[in-house]
């Protein structure tokens, strides 16, 4: 009898152990490269709560003591949200500059709910990259990948704080897609940012995802999610066309912001130009109205050192046709150039084409 009880007990508990083993095996089989990547990167992703102070003119009041009128304004708070990525053990965070623009207060929430006041180390509007700092040390951060080594069609995971959902569970959420395109150039936008060489993905990106990471199946950061196309002015949600700044560019900009607090783009050349119109064309017997004419060159300027002369016609800058001063500035902006960089000018002088190298000098 005892032997029989022991036998059936062995079968019962052995069956339970076998069932548990099957469950563990099934659970392990549910884990994928995607779930592993999300688990590895998520602790480095933060939610960012931004408070801005805005002023609005409400009405004009009569001054009861001095006469006349003065504007009456009110100050109010505007709150927004975004995402960020911790990129160093000592609490440096990268995000989008449009997330932190005009911020009066920045609160960073870590996975788990711990909150910190963040300081803006630097912002670069042109590349739409900002670097923040919170007071932590010894933080384990996710590895940064190589955005020059991407494949259209490979997995892409967007992790961040869409629609403020980070605050619901105190951890980021993830959406899955593929890399839909590479090297997407949009030029200079109305916002003042230049989006060049962007990564396109169909991973769902919504309001609040800006500044969060785009991750590959190896758990490496390959980009910073930045903007989406919505199809029309009424639909603000994802339609499967989103874009991320390549992480290689982010690394370069973030390092310079860390070292200097800004990207020095306030350059000078000492060269003054104006558009070539039909009158100038006839007077100087030029073959075309294309280009801009050099009207003045400041002494000891980079324009003088480049060998430019008054009367030169600048036809191209970095192999792009020029018809106005704004065209020159657009080429410089869209090339993300800064103080110390050089541009190549194709000029017309004395019925001949020449090429000059012009350095963007620091403005004293």
C-alpha positions as CSV (number, residue, x, y, z in Angstrom):
1,X,0.0,0.0,0.0
2,X,2.7,2.4,1.0
3,X,4.7,1.5,-2.1
4,X,1.6,2.2,-4.3
5,X,1.1,5.6,-2.6
6,X,4.8,6.5,-3.2
7,X,4.5,5.3,-6.8
8,X,1.5,7.5,-7.5
9,X,3.0,10.4,-5.6
10,X,6.1,10.1,-7.7
11,X,4.0,10.2,-10.8
12,X,2.0,13.2,-9.6
13,X,4.9,15.3,-8.5
14,X,7.0,14.2,-11.4
15,X,4.1,15.2,-13.7
16,X,4.0,18.7,-12.1
17,X,7.8,19.0,-12.5
18,X,7.5,18.0,-16.1
19,X,4.7,20.4,-16.7
20,X,6.6,23.2,-15.1
21,X,9.6,22.3,-17.2
22,X,7.4,22.6,-20.3
23,X,6.1,26.0,-19.2
24,X,9.7,27.2,-18.7
25,X,10.6,25.9,-22.1
26,X,7.7,27.7,-23.7
27,X,8.5,30.9,-21.8
28,X,12.0,30.7,-23.0
29,X,10.8,30.1,-26.6
30,X,8.7,33.3,-26.4
31,X,11.9,35.4,-26.0
32,X,13.2,36.9,-29.2
33,X,16.0,39.2,-30.3
34,X,13.4,41.9,-30.2
35,X,12.3,41.3,-26.6
36,X,15.9,41.0,-25.5
37,X,16.8,44.3,-27.2
38,X,13.8,46.1,-25.6
39,X,14.8,44.7,-22.2
40,X,18.4,45.8,-22.6
41,X,17.7,49.4,-23.8
42,X,14.7,50.3,-21.8
43,X,16.5,51.2,-18.5
44,X,18.4,53.9,-20.4
45,X,15.3,55.5,-21.8
46,X,13.7,58.4,-19.9
47,X,10.6,60.4,-20.0
48,X,11.0,64.2,-20.2
49,X,8.4,66.6,-18.8
50,X,8.9,70.2,-20.1
51,X,7.3,73.3,-18.6
52,X,7.5,76.6,-20.6
53,X,6.5,80.0,-19.5
54,X,4.5,81.9,-22.2
55,X,3.3,85.5,-22.2
56,X,0.1,86.7,-23.9
57,X,-1.0,90.2,-24.5
58,X,-4.6,90.4,-23.3
59,X,-5.7,94.0,-23.6
60,X,-4.5,97.6,-23.5
61,X,-5.1,99.6,-20.3
62,X,-5.1,103.4,-19.6
63,X,-2.4,104.4,-17.2
64,X,-4.3,106.3,-14.4
65,X,-1.2,108.3,-13.2
66,X,0.7,109.3,-16.3
67,X,-1.9,109.1,-19.1
68,X,-1.4,107.1,-22.2
69,X,-1.9,103.4,-22.7
70,X,0.2,100.4,-21.8
71,X,-0.2,96.7,-22.8
72,X,-1.4,94.2,-20.2
73,X,0.0,90.7,-20.5
74,X,-0.5,87.5,-18.6
75,X,2.0,84.7,-18.0
76,X,0.9,81.1,-18.2
77,X,2.5,77.7,-18.3
78,X,2.6,75.3,-21.2
79,X,3.5,71.7,-20.5
80,X,4.8,69.2,-23.0
81,X,6.6,65.9,-23.1
82,X,9.3,64.0,-24.9
83,X,11.8,61.2,-24.5
84,X,15.5,61.0,-23.9
85,X,18.4,58.5,-23.8
86,X,21.0,58.3,-21.1
87,X,24.3,58.0,-22.9
88,X,26.9,58.0,-20.1
89,X,27.3,56.6,-16.6
90,X,27.4,60.2,-15.2
91,X,23.9,61.1,-16.3
92,X,24.3,62.8,-19.7
93,X,21.1,62.5,-21.8
94,X,20.5,63.2,-25.5
95,X,17.1,64.3,-26.8
96,X,15.7,66.6,-29.5
97,X,16.3,70.4,-29.3
98,X,12.7,71.0,-30.1
99,X,11.7,69.0,-27.0
100,X,13.7,71.3,-24.7
101,X,13.2,74.6,-26.6
102,X,12.3,77.5,-24.3
103,X,12.1,75.2,-21.3
104,X,11.6,76.8,-17.9
105,X,11.8,73.5,-16.1
106,X,12.8,70.0,-17.2
107,X,11.9,66.9,-15.1
108,X,13.4,63.6,-16.2
109,X,11.7,60.3,-15.1
110,X,13.8,57.1,-15.1
111,X,12.4,53.7,-15.5
112,X,11.0,52.8,-12.1
113,X,9.7,56.3,-11.5
114,X,12.7,58.1,-10.0
115,X,12.6,61.8,-11.0
116,X,15.4,64.4,-11.4
117,X,15.7,68.0,-12.4
118,X,17.7,68.2,-15.6
119,X,20.1,70.9,-16.7
120,X,20.5,71.9,-20.4
121,X,24.2,71.5,-21.3
122,X,23.7,72.7,-24.8
123,X,21.3,72.7,-27.8
124,X,21.9,72.8,-31.5
125,X,18.8,74.0,-33.3
126,X,20.2,73.2,-36.8
127,X,20.6,69.5,-36.1
128,X,17.7,69.4,-33.6
129,X,19.9,67.8,-30.9
130,X,20.1,68.7,-27.2
131,X,22.3,67.4,-24.4
132,X,21.0,67.4,-20.8
133,X,22.5,66.4,-17.5
134,X,21.0,64.8,-14.3
135,X,22.7,64.2,-11.0
136,X,23.4,60.4,-11.1
137,X,26.6,58.4,-11.3
138,X,27.4,54.8,-12.1
139,X,24.5,54.4,-14.5
140,X,24.6,51.5,-16.9
141,X,23.7,52.8,-20.3
142,X,22.8,51.1,-23.6
143,X,25.5,50.6,-26.3
144,X,25.5,53.1,-29.2
145,X,25.6,51.4,-32.6
146,X,26.9,52.4,-36.0
147,X,24.3,54.2,-38.2
148,X,26.6,53.9,-41.2
149,X,26.1,50.1,-41.1
150,X,22.3,49.8,-41.6
151,X,20.2,47.6,-43.9
152,X,16.8,48.6,-45.4
153,X,14.4,45.9,-44.2
154,X,16.1,45.1,-40.9
155,X,14.2,45.3,-37.6
156,X,13.8,48.7,-35.9
157,X,12.3,49.4,-32.5
158,X,11.2,52.8,-31.3
159,X,11.3,53.1,-27.5
160,X,10.1,56.1,-25.6
161,X,7.2,58.1,-24.0
162,X,4.4,58.3,-26.6
163,X,1.4,60.3,-25.4
164,X,2.9,60.4,-21.9
165,X,2.4,56.6,-21.3
166,X,5.8,56.5,-19.5
167,X,4.0,58.1,-16.5
168,X,1.4,55.4,-16.4
169,X,3.7,52.5,-15.8
170,X,7.0,54.3,-15.0
171,X,8.7,52.6,-17.9
172,X,9.0,53.3,-21.7
173,X,6.9,51.6,-24.3
174,X,8.1,50.0,-27.5
175,X,6.8,49.7,-31.1
176,X,8.3,47.5,-33.8
177,X,8.9,48.0,-37.5
178,X,11.7,48.0,-40.0
179,X,14.1,50.4,-41.5
180,X,12.2,51.7,-44.5
181,X,14.8,54.0,-46.0
182,X,18.2,55.5,-45.5
183,X,19.9,58.9,-46.4
184,X,16.6,60.8,-46.5
185,X,17.3,64.5,-47.0
186,X,14.7,67.2,-46.2
187,X,16.9,70.3,-46.2
188,X,16.2,73.3,-44.1
189,X,12.7,73.3,-42.5
190,X,10.6,76.2,-41.3
191,X,11.5,75.2,-37.7
192,X,15.1,76.2,-38.4
193,X,16.3,72.6,-38.3
194,X,18.1,70.7,-41.1
195,X,17.1,67.1,-41.5
196,X,19.7,65.4,-43.6
197,X,20.7,61.7,-43.9
198,X,17.7,60.7,-41.9
199,X,16.6,57.1,-41.1
200,X,13.1,56.2,-42.2
201,X,11.1,53.6,-40.2
202,X,7.5,52.3,-40.0
203,X,7.8,51.6,-36.3
204,X,5.0,53.6,-34.7
205,X,6.2,57.0,-33.5
206,X,3.8,59.5,-31.9
207,X,3.9,62.7,-29.9
208,X,6.2,62.2,-27.0
209,X,8.5,59.8,-28.8
210,X,10.7,62.7,-29.9
211,X,14.2,62.3,-28.4
212,X,13.9,58.6,-27.7
213,X,16.0,55.9,-29.3
214,X,15.6,53.8,-32.4
215,X,17.1,50.4,-31.7
216,X,18.2,47.5,-33.9
217,X,17.7,43.8,-33.1
218,X,21.1,43.6,-31.4
219,X,20.0,46.1,-28.8
220,X,22.2,48.9,-30.2
221,X,21.1,52.5,-30.5
222,X,21.0,53.5,-34.2
223,X,19.1,56.8,-34.1
224,X,17.1,59.4,-32.2
225,X,13.4,59.5,-33.2
226,X,12.6,63.0,-34.3
227,X,9.5,63.6,-36.5
228,X,6.7,61.8,-38.4
229,X,4.6,62.5,-41.5
230,X,0.9,62.5,-40.7
231,X,-0.7,62.8,-44.1
232,X,-2.8,65.8,-43.4
233,X,-3.2,68.7,-40.9
234,X,-5.9,67.0,-38.9
235,X,-4.2,63.7,-38.2
236,X,-1.4,64.0,-35.7
237,X,-0.8,60.3,-35.1
238,X,1.5,57.8,-36.8
239,X,0.8,56.6,-40.3
240,X,3.9,54.5,-40.5
241,X,6.3,57.1,-41.8
242,X,8.8,58.3,-39.1
243,X,12.3,59.6,-39.1
244,X,15.3,59.4,-36.8
245,X,18.6,61.3,-36.7
246,X,21.5,58.8,-37.3
247,X,23.3,58.0,-34.0
248,X,26.7,58.8,-35.6
249,X,25.7,62.4,-36.1
250,X,24.2,62.5,-32.6
251,X,27.4,61.3,-31.1
252,X,29.5,64.0,-32.8
253,X,27.1,66.8,-31.9
254,X,26.6,65.6,-28.3
255,X,30.3,65.4,-27.7
256,X,30.8,69.0,-28.9
257,X,27.9,70.2,-26.8
258,X,29.5,68.5,-23.8
259,X,32.9,70.1,-24.4
260,X,31.8,73.6,-25.4
261,X,28.1,73.9,-24.6
262,X,27.2,74.9,-28.2
263,X,28.0,74.3,-31.8
264,X,29.7,77.5,-33.1
265,X,27.8,78.5,-36.2
266,X,28.1,82.3,-35.9
267,X,30.6,82.7,-38.6
268,X,31.8,85.5,-40.9
269,X,33.4,85.7,-44.3
270,X,33.8,89.5,-44.7
271,X,32.2,89.1,-48.2
272,X,29.2,91.2,-49.3
273,X,27.2,90.2,-52.3
274,X,24.1,91.1,-54.2
275,X,21.9,89.5,-56.8
276,X,22.9,89.8,-60.5
277,X,20.1,91.6,-62.3
278,X,19.7,92.4,-66.0
279,X,21.2,95.9,-65.5
280,X,24.4,94.5,-63.8
281,X,24.5,91.9,-66.5
282,X,24.5,94.4,-69.3
283,X,26.9,96.9,-67.6
284,X,29.5,94.2,-66.8
285,X,28.8,92.3,-70.1
286,X,28.1,89.1,-68.2
287,X,26.9,85.9,-70.0
288,X,24.0,85.3,-67.6
289,X,22.0,86.8,-64.7
290,X,22.8,83.7,-62.6
291,X,24.9,84.0,-59.5
292,X,25.7,86.9,-57.1
293,X,28.2,89.7,-57.5
294,X,30.8,90.5,-54.8
295,X,30.3,94.2,-53.9
296,X,32.7,94.5,-51.1
297,X,35.4,92.5,-49.2
298,X,36.4,93.5,-45.6
299,X,40.1,93.9,-44.9
300,X,41.9,91.0,-43.3
301,X,38.8,88.8,-43.7
302,X,38.6,85.2,-44.8
303,X,37.2,86.4,-48.1
304,X,40.3,88.5,-48.7
305,X,42.5,85.6,-47.7
306,X,40.6,83.3,-50.2
307,X,41.6,85.6,-53.0
308,X,38.2,87.0,-53.8
309,X,37.9,90.4,-55.5
310,X,35.2,93.0,-55.9
311,X,33.3,92.2,-59.1
312,X,33.7,88.5,-58.9
313,X,30.5,86.6,-59.8
314,X,29.9,83.6,-57.5
315,X,28.1,81.0,-59.6
316,X,28.2,77.9,-57.3
317,X,28.9,77.0,-53.7
318,X,29.9,73.4,-53.1
319,X,28.6,72.6,-56.6
320,X,25.2,74.1,-56.0
321,X,23.9,76.9,-58.1
322,X,23.6,80.3,-56.4
323,X,21.2,83.1,-57.2
324,X,21.1,85.1,-53.9
325,X,22.8,85.6,-50.5
326,X,20.1,83.4,-49.0
327,X,21.1,80.6,-51.3
328,X,24.6,80.7,-50.0
329,X,23.4,80.6,-46.4
330,X,21.1,77.7,-47.2
331,X,23.9,75.6,-48.7
332,X,26.0,76.3,-45.5
333,X,23.1,75.4,-43.2
334,X,22.1,72.3,-45.1
335,X,25.7,71.1,-45.1
336,X,25.6,71.6,-41.3
337,X,28.8,73.6,-41.5
338,X,30.3,75.5,-38.6
339,X,33.1,77.9,-37.8
340,X,36.4,76.5,-39.2
341,X,34.8,74.6,-42.1
342,X,35.5,75.5,-45.7
343,X,33.3,75.9,-48.8
344,X,34.3,75.8,-52.5
345,X,33.3,78.7,-54.7
346,X,33.0,78.6,-58.4
347,X,33.4,82.2,-59.7
348,X,33.4,84.1,-63.0
349,X,36.3,86.6,-63.4
350,X,37.6,88.2,-66.5
351,X,35.6,85.9,-68.8
352,X,37.0,82.8,-67.0
353,X,35.8,80.3,-64.4
354,X,37.9,80.0,-61.3
355,X,37.6,78.1,-58.0
356,X,38.3,79.5,-54.6
357,X,38.2,77.9,-51.1
358,X,36.6,80.1,-48.5
359,X,36.9,79.5,-44.7
360,X,34.0,80.2,-42.4
361,X,35.8,82.4,-39.8
362,X,34.9,83.0,-36.2
363,X,33.1,86.2,-35.6
364,X,35.0,88.5,-33.3
